Amino acid sequence: MKKVITYGTYDLFHQGHYNLLKRAKELGDYLIVGVTTEHYDESRGKVNVIDPLLERIENVRKTGFADMIIVEDHEGQKIEDIQKYNVDIFTLGSDWVGTFDYLKQFCKVIYLDRTPNISSTQLRQTRSQIIRTGIIGTGRIAPRFLSESKYVSGIEITCAYNPEKAEGKLFEINHDIKCFSDSIDEFLSYVDAVYIASPNETHYEYAKIALEQGKHVLSEKPLAFTKEKTLELHDLADANNLILLEGIKTAYCPGFQQLLNIAHSGRIGKIYDVEATFTRLANPEAREYTDYNYGGSFLEFGGYTMLPIIKLLGTDYKEIQFNSILNEDGNDIYTKLHIKYKDTMASAKTGIGIKSEGQLVIAGTKGYILAESPWWLTKKFVVRYEDPTVIETYEPNFQGDGLRYEIAEFVASINGYSKNSYKLTKEESLAMAAITEEFMKLRKEQK
Ligand code: CTP
């Protein structure tokens, strides 16, 4: 019996997939089809697959060509499968010519002609309109957004806005963007959605104008500095049926999701304490140091450190307490936040003038999770127990600088495909805004 194996994502199952499976089956007597998991796809850079795994498997099954369907979830699995199932022929479409020649030492490798003019990528794009997105603010983060958005299908950056004409023009030229405007109304008329990367204190105003004009909003954190204003934006988005996403990158990273899931699974027992630290020394002339109203370490990094606390211990805290070291401008160069819940606790440390270990520790009754710096990208974490010899290490997928996961979530939410609003809920966003508001109130009194 001649065994053939082939692999694919089979998202939005199409004629190209059907033809390929048919011809693969004709190469032998028994066809094994490997269907990829979402995680594996993410690690290969496909960040917005639409159909869930079970649906993709079901579509392959319905063709009647597959004698066995397996799930592909890691790099290197092809060699394992070929040996395990005694495969004679490995086959794939001609878009992969050459890539899998290394398998020739295990079996025959055949590349079949690809069906022209159809692909899942194309279908994803035509199924929903390309989201014309504009960038508000052309500073440090904007170029990163531009390059990371290229990894997400269904979004196109069409315009940039900056009230400072000269700066915006320079961005337009340097980044080959289609248009630039220094008029917010004109800019908004060119786009369906905006990414707000302007100075922190302007997020709220821009988000409000954009939502009022019917545009979806992805804003850098924080959305606003008070709970009331954050709620106002969410209500506005809800009322107009628009997506409003707060861009705390960590919330959308696959590794952080996995860490939360393990913490929630009971593996380390009941969680009693979460400690998160984020410090990055800033230049004393930098805005973080000198901006009287919006500078300081907590406003800069507090969003990151509050996230795991709120995600793991919830929004119903009982007490918060801040301790800060201030510079002569009254800005905190280091802040320690303590949060007390009914029977659990947490602390968050942020610094721009004092350096500490940037780690996340989640302490439970059976063990703890330790994510080392940069835990906010969550590329690696360990689970440890009383017995020091038992260490479970996780090294989740992480591509680029991580912004693509946030962008993919934004696109999927707009298209109505996202089942993921749990990644950062409105309640969580509001709880963090309330803590930030409290911090600003205290600092004002101190000043
Ligand atoms: N395939 C094909 N003809 C097409 C599209 C895909 O023969 N027009 C083949 C691929 O070469 C592969 C299999 O179908 O062997 C599964 O491909 P997959 O990557 O799932 O589909 P694509 O449409 O190529 O997906 P994407 O656009 O996301 O890359």
Residues whose N, C-alpha, C, O or C-beta is under 5 A from the ligand:
A	BS01	CTP	Y7 G8 T9 Y10 D11 G16 H17 L20 L92 G93 S94 D95 D113 R114 T115 P116 I118 S119 S120 T121 Q122
